[in-house]
Amino acid sequence: MKKYILSFLCLVLLGLFSCEKDLQTELPFQSYEFASRDENGGNWKPILIESGAELTISAPEEVTSAAYQAELAETKSAIQQINSTQRKNLAYWTNNPVVRWNEIALELIAKYNLIPGPNPDGTYTLPNPSNPEGPPAFPFAHPPYASRALAYLSVAQYDGLVSAWHYKYTFNRPAAYVADPSIPYAYKHQDIPAYPSDGAVVATASRKILTAMFPLEAAYLEQKEKEHLECLLLSGEFVKSDLEAGSKLGNDIAEKALVRAANDGMKNAQTSKAVSDSIANAAFERFGWKWENMESPQRPVGLTPLFGKVRMWNVSRVEDTRPGIPPTLGSAAFEEDVKILKDYAANRTSERRRIANFWQDGLSTYTPPGHWNDFANRYIVQYKMNTLRSARTLAYMNMAIMDGGISCWDAKYYYHYPRPIQLIPGFETIAGTPNFPAYTSGHSVFSSAAAEVLAYIFPNEANLFRGWAEEAAISRVYGGIHWTFDAIVGTNQGRDVAQYTIQRAQQDGADQ
């Protein structure tokens, strides 16, 4: 079964990606006709705001007005002067820029997923958002950071688009190419009102969120926003005031998202050595064990010890999702797991190595949360989702992934369970040595949380997603860095945490 799953993974979606360690993030898809227009999407329940009407824009000019006719002429003129670079950009952005901005986020995560190196004296300096140039550069886009960046990006896009849909069907201003049939349209006709531009919502909200998360990329992100907005005009769908109204909504919802981010506790997640040591000592007093960092060179503090205290999206108390105590050292259950890991180490087949490597998602990759965003993007395109449904899919999945990560990190530092390399003499891994405790497995929690949401969104693919999540979990055992109970309990933990998000999704009105 596992072999079948991996083989199918390599072939899925007409060979759009290959079974290599790092997947390509840019999907080679073209514009497509949306499977639905979701005319009632403006009534869906958003995340950060009470309703789509909470954000405000002015009523648009009538299509018969001189002002609107002048804007039509401006759009037509711009299209008549289009050059080859602009045509290439039009093809790149397609009519679903939610996917493109998510891909940009994945590229930035991979770029900044680098462990800060030691200073000449052996000490470590942590990346500092107040001094992003460093050294070291800010951020270190590790899995918890990546999950948070993707969650805020997707939630802002979703809420902004709920608001956009509210106003689209309130004002019902037609697309430019509908108002003036002589204007060519670059994409597939959709019959969705143009005011405000959904693409402009996505462009501005995405630029603003990603700039906050990756401040050194401000100029690059501004250039991408400018390019995207230009393509929206050149597509023939929008006039300038459509874009301005969309950008206002994007800016306003991003502001609300960033207020939440500033107060969610992430700034305290990475601690001093004294605090980190106190957490370890508290676990030792509770259980009689504590994890010790076996990496070389060794960083003095584990990765984000207080990420488990960051504010969750859909869970009131992280303790409600904390799994039970892992096996006592020396117990029959523990010794049985030692035997299993020794057997895997002695019999590292090519298949097991391939699985371990495929799901590694280590440094300079887009991390496990990014891996699942890449999967989601491909199914969004396969199922021909419009921008609103695309953003909804990514928002709920990324909230579940982040909540799962917070729950996982709570368990990691509450139990402070040692890794196999610490407790099995002479044991070696093939997947590096993470600098945080073992129980539970982050890969397992991230993956199963994502898989459950995707199974809810794409029920026909549920078995496939859940199979991938199980494979991601066992990959860490094959790699030698986790116990089997880290993976099994972590998989169940991710599934349980995801249910909080799914329950919220079932009540937002999109399934009606």
C-alpha positions as CSV (number, residue, x, y, z in Angstrom):
1,M,0.0,0.0,0.0
2,K,2.8,2.4,0.9
3,K,4.6,1.7,-2.3
4,Y,1.4,2.3,-4.3
5,I,0.8,5.6,-2.5
6,L,4.3,6.9,-3.3
7,S,4.1,5.7,-6.9
8,F,0.8,7.4,-7.4
9,L,2.3,10.5,-5.8
10,C,5.0,10.6,-8.5
11,L,2.4,10.3,-11.3
12,V,-0.4,12.4,-9.9
13,L,-1.8,15.4,-11.9
14,L,-0.4,14.3,-15.2
15,G,3.2,14.3,-14.1
16,L,3.3,18.0,-13.0
17,F,5.8,17.2,-10.4
18,S,8.4,14.5,-9.8
19,C,9.5,12.4,-6.9
20,E,12.5,14.5,-5.9
21,K,13.5,15.8,-2.5
22,D,12.3,19.3,-3.3
23,L,9.2,19.7,-5.4
24,Q,8.9,22.5,-7.9
25,T,6.6,25.2,-6.5
26,E,5.4,26.9,-9.7
27,L,2.6,25.0,-11.3
28,P,2.5,25.1,-15.1
29,F,-1.2,25.7,-15.3
30,Q,-3.2,28.1,-17.5
31,S,-6.3,30.1,-16.8
32,Y,-9.4,27.9,-16.5
33,E,-13.1,28.2,-16.2
34,F,-14.1,28.1,-12.6
35,A,-16.2,25.2,-11.4
36,S,-18.5,27.6,-9.5
37,R,-19.0,31.3,-9.2
38,D,-20.3,31.2,-5.6
39,E,-22.7,34.1,-5.9
40,N,-23.4,33.8,-2.2
41,G,-19.8,33.9,-1.2
42,G,-20.1,37.3,0.3
43,N,-22.4,35.8,3.0
44,W,-19.8,33.2,4.1
45,K,-18.4,33.6,7.6
46,P,-14.9,35.0,7.6
47,I,-12.2,34.4,10.2
48,L,-10.9,37.8,11.4
49,I,-14.0,39.9,10.8
50,E,-17.6,39.4,11.6
51,S,-18.8,39.7,8.0
52,G,-17.8,40.8,4.5
53,A,-19.6,44.0,5.1
54,E,-17.3,45.0,8.0
55,L,-14.6,46.2,5.5
56,T,-15.9,49.2,3.5
57,I,-15.4,50.6,0.0
58,S,-17.3,53.4,-1.8
59,A,-20.0,52.6,-4.3
60,P,-18.7,52.5,-7.8
61,E,-19.5,54.9,-10.6
62,E,-22.3,53.8,-13.0
63,V,-21.1,52.1,-16.1
64,T,-22.8,54.9,-18.1
65,S,-20.9,57.6,-16.3
66,A,-18.2,59.7,-18.1
67,A,-15.7,58.6,-15.4
68,Y,-16.3,54.9,-16.0
69,Q,-16.2,55.3,-19.7
70,A,-12.8,57.1,-19.4
71,E,-11.5,54.1,-17.3
72,L,-12.7,51.7,-20.0
73,A,-10.8,53.7,-22.6
74,E,-7.7,53.6,-20.3
75,T,-7.9,49.8,-20.1
76,K,-8.4,49.4,-23.8
77,S,-5.4,51.7,-24.5
78,A,-3.2,49.8,-22.2
79,I,-4.1,46.5,-23.8
80,Q,-3.4,47.9,-27.3
81,Q,0.1,48.8,-26.2
82,I,0.9,45.5,-24.5
83,N,4.4,44.1,-24.9
84,S,5.9,40.6,-24.9
85,T,7.0,40.8,-21.2
86,Q,3.5,41.8,-20.2
87,R,2.0,39.0,-22.2
88,K,4.3,36.5,-20.4
89,N,3.3,38.0,-17.0
90,L,-0.4,37.6,-17.9
91,A,0.2,34.0,-18.6
92,Y,2.0,33.5,-15.3
93,W,-0.5,35.1,-13.1
94,T,-3.5,33.3,-14.6
95,N,-7.0,34.0,-13.3
96,N,-6.2,32.3,-9.9
97,P,-3.5,34.4,-8.3
98,V,-4.2,32.8,-4.9
99,V,-2.0,29.9,-6.0
100,R,0.7,32.2,-7.4
101,W,1.0,34.2,-4.1
102,N,1.1,31.0,-2.1
103,E,3.9,29.8,-4.4
104,I,5.8,33.0,-3.7
105,A,5.4,32.4,0.0
106,L,6.8,28.9,-0.4
107,E,9.8,30.2,-2.3
108,L,10.6,32.7,0.5
109,I,10.2,30.0,3.2
110,A,12.8,27.9,1.4
111,K,15.1,30.8,0.9
112,Y,15.0,31.7,4.6
113,N,14.9,28.2,6.0
114,L,18.6,28.3,7.1
115,I,19.9,27.7,10.6
116,P,21.9,30.7,11.9
117,G,25.5,29.8,12.2
118,P,27.6,30.1,15.3
119,N,29.7,33.2,16.1
120,P,33.5,32.9,16.1
121,D,33.4,32.5,19.9
122,G,30.9,29.6,19.6
123,T,27.9,31.6,20.8
124,Y,24.7,32.1,18.8
125,T,22.9,35.2,17.8
126,L,19.2,34.8,17.0
127,P,17.6,36.5,14.1
128,N,16.0,39.7,15.2
129,P,13.0,41.3,13.5
130,S,14.2,44.7,14.8
131,N,17.4,44.2,12.8
132,P,16.3,42.0,9.9
133,E,19.6,42.4,8.0
134,G,21.5,40.8,10.9
135,P,23.6,38.9,10.8
136,P,21.9,36.5,11.0
137,A,19.2,37.6,8.6
138,F,15.6,37.5,9.8
139,P,13.7,35.2,9.7
140,F,14.8,31.7,10.2
141,A,11.9,30.1,8.4
142,H,11.7,26.8,10.3
143,P,8.5,24.8,10.3
144,P,6.6,26.6,13.1
145,Y,7.5,30.0,11.5
146,A,6.4,28.7,8.0
147,S,3.1,27.4,9.4
148,R,2.4,30.8,10.9
149,A,3.3,32.8,7.8
150,L,1.1,30.6,5.6
151,A,-1.8,30.8,8.0
152,Y,-1.8,34.6,8.2
153,L,-1.3,34.9,4.4
154,S,-4.2,32.5,3.6
155,V,-6.6,33.9,6.3
156,A,-6.1,37.5,5.1
157,Q,-6.7,36.4,1.5
158,Y,-9.9,34.5,2.4
159,D,-11.4,37.3,4.5
160,G,-10.5,39.9,2.0
161,L,-12.2,37.8,-0.8
162,V,-15.4,37.2,1.3
163,S,-15.6,41.0,1.5
164,A,-14.9,41.3,-2.2
165,W,-17.7,38.8,-3.0
166,H,-20.1,40.8,-0.8
167,Y,-19.5,43.9,-2.7
168,K,-19.3,42.3,-6.1
169,Y,-22.9,41.0,-5.8
170,T,-24.0,44.2,-4.0
171,F,-23.0,46.5,-6.8
172,N,-22.9,44.0,-9.8
173,R,-20.6,46.1,-11.9
174,P,-19.8,44.1,-15.0
175,A,-16.3,43.2,-16.1
176,A,-14.7,45.7,-18.5
177,Y,-14.8,43.2,-21.4
178,V,-18.5,42.8,-20.8
179,A,-19.2,46.5,-20.6
180,D,-17.2,47.0,-23.8
181,P,-17.2,43.9,-26.0
182,S,-14.3,45.4,-28.1
183,I,-12.0,44.9,-25.1
184,P,-10.3,41.5,-25.4
185,Y,-10.2,39.2,-22.3
186,A,-7.0,37.3,-21.6
187,Y,-8.6,34.5,-19.6
188,K,-11.7,32.3,-19.5
189,H,-15.1,34.1,-19.3
190,Q,-16.6,33.7,-15.8
191,D,-19.5,36.1,-15.5
192,I,-18.4,37.4,-12.1
193,P,-18.8,41.1,-11.3
194,A,-15.6,43.1,-11.4
195,Y,-16.0,45.6,-8.6
196,P,-13.9,45.2,-6.5
197,S,-11.2,43.3,-8.2
198,D,-10.6,40.0,-6.3
199,G,-7.1,39.8,-7.8
200,A,-6.2,43.2,-6.4
201,V,-7.4,42.1,-2.9
202,V,-5.1,39.1,-3.2
203,A,-2.2,41.1,-4.5
204,T,-2.2,43.8,-1.8
205,A,-3.1,41.6,1.1
206,S,-0.4,39.1,0.1
207,R,2.3,41.7,-0.4
208,K,1.6,43.3,3.0
209,I,1.5,40.0,5.0
210,L,4.6,38.6,3.3
211,T,6.5,41.8,3.8
212,A,5.8,41.6,7.5
213,M,7.0,38.0,7.6
214,F,10.0,38.5,5.3
215,P,11.0,42.2,5.7
216,L,14.1,41.9,3.6
217,E,12.0,41.0,0.6
218,A,9.9,44.2,0.7
219,A,11.2,45.6,-2.6
220,Y,10.7,42.2,-4.4
221,L,7.2,41.8,-3.0
222,E,6.3,45.4,-4.0
223,Q,7.5,44.6,-7.5
224,K,5.4,41.4,-7.7
225,E,2.3,43.3,-6.5
226,K,2.9,46.0,-9.1
227,E,3.3,43.4,-11.8
228,H,0.2,41.6,-10.7
229,L,-1.9,44.7,-10.6
230,E,-0.7,45.7,-14.1
231,C,-1.7,42.2,-15.3
232,L,-5.2,42.6,-13.8
233,L,-5.7,45.7,-15.9
234,L,-4.2,44.2,-19.0
235,S,-6.4,41.1,-18.7
236,G,-9.4,43.2,-19.9
237,E,-11.5,42.3,-16.8
238,F,-11.0,45.4,-14.7
239,V,-10.7,49.1,-14.8
240,K,-8.6,51.2,-12.5
241,S,-11.3,51.8,-9.9
242,D,-11.9,48.1,-9.6
243,L,-8.3,47.6,-8.7
244,E,-8.2,50.5,-6.3
245,A,-11.2,49.2,-4.4
246,G,-9.7,45.7,-4.3
247,S,-6.4,47.0,-3.0
248,K,-8.2,48.9,-0.3
249,L,-9.9,45.8,1.0
250,G,-6.6,43.9,0.8
251,N,-4.8,46.5,2.7
252,D,-7.5,46.8,5.4
253,I,-7.7,43.0,6.0
254,A,-4.0,42.7,6.1
255,E,-3.9,45.4,8.8
256,K,-6.3,43.4,10.9
257,A,-4.3,40.2,10.4
258,L,-1.1,41.8,11.4
259,V,-2.6,43.2,14.6
260,R,-3.5,39.7,15.5
261,A,0.0,38.5,14.6
262,A,1.7,41.2,16.7
263,N,-0.2,39.9,19.8
264,D,-0.3,36.1,19.2
265,G,2.8,35.4,21.3
266,M,5.2,34.3,18.5
267,K,7.7,37.0,19.5
268,N,8.2,35.1,22.8
269,A,8.4,31.6,21.3
270,Q,12.2,31.6,21.1
271,T,13.6,31.8,24.6
272,S,16.8,32.4,26.4
273,K,19.0,29.5,27.6
274,A,17.9,30.1,31.1
275,V,14.2,29.7,30.2
276,S,14.9,26.8,28.0
277,D,16.8,25.0,30.8
278,S,14.0,25.7,33.2
279,I,11.5,24.0,30.9
280,A,13.8,21.0,30.6
281,N,14.3,20.8,34.4
282,A,10.5,21.0,35.0
283,A,10.0,18.0,32.7
284,F,12.8,16.1,34.5
285,E,11.1,16.7,37.8
286,R,7.8,15.4,36.3
287,F,9.0,12.4,34.4
288,G,12.6,11.6,35.3
289,W,13.9,12.3,31.8
290,K,14.8,15.3,29.5
291,W,15.9,15.7,26.0
292,E,19.5,16.7,25.3
293,N,20.5,18.2,22.0
294,M,22.8,15.8,20.1
295,E,23.4,18.0,17.1
296,S,26.9,19.2,16.2
297,P,27.7,22.1,16.5
298,Q,25.1,22.3,19.2
299,R,22.9,25.3,19.6
300,P,22.4,26.3,23.2
301,V,18.6,26.6,23.0
302,G,16.0,24.3,21.4
303,L,13.8,25.5,18.6
304,T,11.0,27.8,19.8
305,P,10.4,26.2,23.2
306,L,7.3,28.5,23.7
307,F,5.7,28.0,20.4
308,G,3.2,25.8,22.3
309,K,1.9,29.0,24.0
310,V,1.2,30.9,20.7
311,R,-2.5,31.8,20.2
312,M,-4.3,29.1,18.3
313,W,-6.9,29.8,15.6
314,N,-9.7,27.3,16.5
315,V,-8.7,25.7,19.8
316,S,-9.4,27.6,23.0
317,R,-6.8,25.7,25.2
318,V,-3.8,23.9,23.9
319,E,-4.0,21.6,26.9
320,D,-7.2,20.2,25.4
321,T,-5.2,18.8,22.6
322,R,-2.2,17.5,24.6
323,P,-1.6,13.8,24.1
324,G,-1.0,11.3,26.9
325,I,2.3,10.5,28.5
326,P,4.8,8.6,26.3
327,P,6.3,5.2,27.3
328,T,8.4,5.3,30.5
329,L,12.1,4.7,29.8
330,G,13.0,1.1,30.2
331,S,9.4,-0.1,30.1
332,A,8.3,-3.0,27.9
333,A,6.7,-0.5,25.4
334,F,9.9,1.5,25.3
335,E,12.1,-1.6,24.8
336,E,9.9,-2.8,22.0
337,D,10.3,0.5,20.2
338,V,14.1,0.3,20.6
339,K,14.0,-3.1,18.9
340,I,11.9,-1.7,16.0
341,L,14.2,1.2,15.4
342,K,17.3,-1.0,15.6
343,D,15.7,-3.3,13.0
344,Y,14.9,-0.3,10.7
345,A,18.5,0.9,11.1
346,A,19.9,-2.5,10.2
347,N,17.5,-2.9,7.2
348,R,17.4,0.5,5.5
349,T,16.0,-0.6,2.2
350,S,16.0,1.6,-0.9
351,E,12.2,2.1,-0.5
352,R,12.5,3.2,3.1
353,R,15.4,5.6,2.2
354,R,13.3,7.0,-0.6
355,I,10.4,7.6,1.7
356,A,12.6,9.2,4.3
357,N,14.2,11.5,1.7
358,F,11.0,12.5,0.0
359,W,9.4,13.7,3.2
360,Q,12.6,15.2,4.7
361,D,11.7,18.8,4.0
362,G,14.8,20.0,5.8
363,L,16.9,23.1,5.5
364,S,16.5,25.2,2.3
365,T,13.1,23.6,1.6
366,Y,9.6,24.9,2.1
367,T,9.3,22.7,5.2
368,P,6.4,20.2,5.9
369,P,3.7,22.9,6.1
370,G,4.9,24.1,2.7
371,H,4.9,20.6,1.3
372,W,1.2,20.3,2.0
373,N,0.5,23.8,0.6
374,D,2.1,22.6,-2.6
375,F,-0.2,19.6,-2.6
376,A,-3.2,21.8,-2.0
377,N,-2.4,24.1,-4.8
378,R,-2.3,21.2,-7.3
379,Y,-5.8,20.0,-6.2
380,I,-7.2,23.6,-6.2
381,V,-6.2,23.7,-9.9
382,Q,-7.4,20.2,-10.6
383,Y,-10.8,21.0,-9.2
384,K,-10.9,24.4,-10.9
385,M,-11.6,26.4,-7.8
386,N,-12.3,30.1,-8.1
387,T,-10.2,32.6,-6.1
388,L,-12.6,32.6,-3.1
389,R,-12.8,28.8,-2.7
390,S,-9.0,28.6,-3.3
391,A,-8.3,31.0,-0.4
392,R,-10.9,29.2,1.8
393,T,-9.1,25.9,1.2
394,L,-5.7,27.3,2.1
395,A,-7.0,29.3,5.0
396,Y,-8.6,26.3,6.8
397,M,-5.7,24.0,6.0
398,N,-3.1,26.4,7.2
399,M,-5.0,27.2,10.4
400,A,-5.2,23.5,11.1
401,I,-1.5,23.1,10.3
402,M,-0.5,26.0,12.6
403,D,-2.8,24.8,15.4
404,G,-1.4,21.3,15.0
405,G,2.2,22.7,15.2
406,I,1.3,24.7,18.4
407,S,-0.2,21.5,20.0
408,C,2.8,19.5,18.9
409,W,5.3,22.0,20.4
410,D,3.3,22.1,23.6
411,A,3.7,18.3,23.9
412,K,7.4,18.4,22.9
413,Y,8.4,20.8,25.6
414,Y,5.9,19.6,28.2
415,Y,7.2,16.0,28.0
416,H,10.7,16.9,26.8
417,Y,11.1,13.3,25.6
418,P,14.6,12.2,24.4
419,R,15.2,11.2,20.8
420,P,16.4,7.7,19.8
421,I,20.0,9.0,19.1
422,Q,20.2,10.0,22.8
423,L,19.0,6.7,24.3
424,I,20.2,4.0,21.9
425,P,24.0,3.6,22.1
426,G,25.7,3.9,18.8
427,F,22.5,4.7,17.0
428,E,22.8,6.8,13.8
429,T,20.2,8.7,11.8
430,I,19.9,9.4,8.1
431,A,17.7,12.5,8.5
432,G,19.8,14.9,10.6
433,T,19.4,15.7,14.3
434,P,16.7,18.3,15.1
435,N,17.3,20.5,18.1
436,F,14.0,20.0,19.8
437,P,12.4,17.1,21.8
438,A,11.0,14.0,20.1
439,Y,7.4,13.5,21.3
440,T,5.3,14.1,19.2
441,S,6.6,14.1,15.6
442,G,6.1,17.5,14.0
443,H,5.9,15.9,10.5
444,S,3.2,13.6,11.7
445,V,1.1,16.4,13.3
446,F,1.5,18.9,10.4
447,S,0.8,16.3,7.8
448,S,-2.3,14.6,9.4
449,A,-3.8,18.0,10.3
450,A,-3.4,19.1,6.6
451,A,-4.6,15.8,5.3
452,E,-7.8,15.9,7.3
453,V,-8.8,19.4,6.1
454,L,-8.0,18.4,2.5
455,A,-10.1,15.2,2.9
456,Y,-13.0,17.5,4.0
457,I,-12.5,19.8,1.1
458,F,-11.8,17.1,-1.5
459,P,-13.7,14.0,-0.2
460,N,-13.0,11.9,-3.3
461,E,-9.3,12.2,-2.5
462,A,-9.6,11.5,1.3
463,N,-7.8,8.1,1.3
464,L,-5.0,9.5,-0.8
465,F,-4.3,12.4,1.5
466,R,-4.5,10.3,4.7
467,G,-2.2,7.8,3.1
468,W,0.4,10.5,2.4
469,A,0.1,11.7,6.0
470,E,0.8,8.2,7.3
471,E,3.7,7.9,5.0
472,A,5.1,11.3,6.1
473,A,4.8,10.1,9.7
474,I,6.6,6.8,9.2
475,S,9.3,8.5,7.1
476,R,10.7,10.1,10.3
477,V,10.9,6.7,11.9
478,Y,12.7,5.3,8.9
479,G,15.1,8.3,9.2
480,G,15.9,7.3,12.7
481,I,15.0,10.6,14.4
482,H,11.6,9.5,15.9
483,W,10.1,6.7,17.9
484,T,7.2,4.9,16.3
485,F,4.9,6.3,19.1
486,D,6.0,9.8,18.2
487,A,4.6,9.2,14.7
488,I,1.5,7.2,15.7
489,V,0.4,9.6,18.5
490,G,1.4,12.6,16.4
491,T,-0.8,11.4,13.5
492,N,-3.8,11.1,15.8
493,Q,-2.9,14.4,17.5
494,G,-3.0,16.2,14.1
495,R,-6.3,14.6,13.1
496,D,-7.8,15.6,16.4
497,V,-6.6,19.2,16.2
498,A,-7.9,19.5,12.6
499,Q,-11.4,18.7,13.8
500,Y,-11.7,22.0,15.5
501,T,-10.9,23.7,12.2
502,I,-13.2,21.5,10.2
503,Q,-16.1,22.2,12.6
504,R,-15.6,25.9,12.0
505,A,-15.5,25.4,8.2
506,Q,-18.7,23.4,8.3
507,Q,-20.5,26.4,9.7
508,D,-19.2,29.2,7.5
509,G,-21.9,28.8,4.8
510,A,-19.7,27.5,2.0
511,D,-21.2,24.0,2.0
512,Q,-24.8,25.2,1.7
